[in-house]
Amino acid sequence: MNGISIRHAVADDADIIAYMLTRLAEDLGDSDIFRSDGSIIRAHGFGAVPMFHCQIAQGAEKPLGLALYFPYFSTTMGQAGVYVQDLWVAPDARGAAIGRRLLTAVSIHAAEAWAATCLKLTVYADNDDAARFYDRLGFTHNETDRPLMLSGDGFSRLMTLPK
């Protein structure tokens, strides 16, 4: 696929980002829990304190993919890193190295912006195609990590516990 550009997202891309994240949620079977829209993306990604960055793969006529990411710090390594929250490529554009190009752009931006030296992400356990993609790029599975999440009522309860 010729004519594909990778660029850093701006506030005017909020609706495009939300569209691609909706498609990702559909691909992963998460449509029933997906809540982001353009106004949420705009507020949290492009407000006074941006919570994330985003790289967009753009074709001549439409967006073809995105990588949504943010800084993190590894106390174990004593170094800054970048966490990729979402990586999505349109089904008809897969196999054209767009995912790799998006991750390359993320790595370059994170290294320049906050001196990141590593990239971390999570892949769904049942997403074998994604796991094979990451394996080809050299990602390794860390047996010592077990991602956990606290949300909804559990998160609300935690905030009410004594400090």
N, C-alpha and C positions, 0 to 999 in steps of 0.2 A: 504494500500500500504506500504509494508515493504521496508526497504532499502532507505528511503528518507532522505537526509541530507539537512540542511539549512546552508549556508555559506555566508560570506561577499564576495562580488564580487571583482575581481581584473581586471586590464587593459586587460588581455587576454580574459576576458569574454565579451568585448564590442560587438562583433558580436552576441553572444548568447542573450545578453540583448536587442539589437536592434531587433532580431528575435522575442522575446517574446513581446516587445512593439508593433511590427507590428501586431502580433496576437491579442493583446488587442485592437488596433485601429480597426481591422476588427470586433471584437466582439461588439464594441461600435458604429460601423457605421462611424468611423472617417478616413477610409482609404484615402478618397479624400483630407484630410488636413494633414495627417501624413507625416512628413519629416525626422525623425531621421534615421540614419544608424549607422553602426559600427564606422565609423570615427568620427562622431559627438559625439557619446556616449563616445568614447575614449578621445576626446579632452576636453569635458566638465565634464566628471566624473572622469578622472584620470590624468588631467593635473596639472600644477603648483598650481592652486587654484581650487580644485574639487568643482563643483556646487551641487553634490548630492552623496549619498551613495546608495548601492543596496545590498539587500539580495537575494540569489538565492536558490530555492528549486531544488535539483538535484536528479533524480532517477538513477537507474543503467545504463540506456541507453540514457537518454535525460533530458534536463531541464524541470521542471514541473511547475515552477512559479517564480515570482519575486515580490519584494517590492522595489520601488525606492522612496527615501526620503531625506529630508534635514532639518537642524536646523531652528527654528524660535524663536522669542522672543515675549511673550505676555506682553505688557505694563500694561494691565488690571490686570493680575495675578502677574506681577513682576517676572516671571519665564520663563526659557527656555522650549521649547517644540520641538516636531518633527512633521513635516508635511509629510504625505505620499501622494506623487503625483500620484503614480500608484501602483496598486495591481492587479496581474493577476495570475490565476491558470489555467493550461491546462484543457479543458473541460473533458477529460477522467480521470483526477485526482481530480476533485471536489468531495467534500464529505469526503475527507480523512484528514481533519483538516490542510491542507497545508496553507491556508490563515491565519488561527489563528496562526500557528507556525511561519509564516513569520512576522506577526505583533508582536509576542512575541520577535522574534530576533531583530526587529527594535527597540522596546521599550528598551530592554536590552542594545543594542549598544548606543542608544541615551542617556540613563541615565548614562552610564559609560563614554561616550566621551564628552558630554557637559551638563551633569546634567539635562537632560530633565525630566519634571514632568508631561507632558501631551502629547497626540497625537491628531493631527487634520488631517482631510481629507475631501474631497468633493465627494459626490456620484451623478452620473447623475440622474436627476429627474425621468427619465423613466426606470431606472435600478432597478426594484423591487426586484430581487433576491439579488443584492448587498445590498440594503437597509435592507432586512430581515437578511442577514448575519451580518451586522454591529449592528443591533438591538439586535441580540442574544448575541453579545459580550458586550453590555452595552453602545454603542455609543448613544448619544442623539442629537436631532436636535436642533440647536440654531436659534430660530425665529428672533433674532436680527441681525444675519449675512446674508448678501446677496452678494455672490461672484460676483465680476465684473472683466472684463478683458479689457485691452487696447492693441491692437496689430496692426501690419501693418501700414497703413497710419496714423492712429490716434496716434500711438506711435511715429512715425517719426515726426509728427507735434508737439507733446508735447516737443520733444527735441529741437525744434527751437524756442520755446517761451522764452521770457526774464527770466533770473534767478532772 
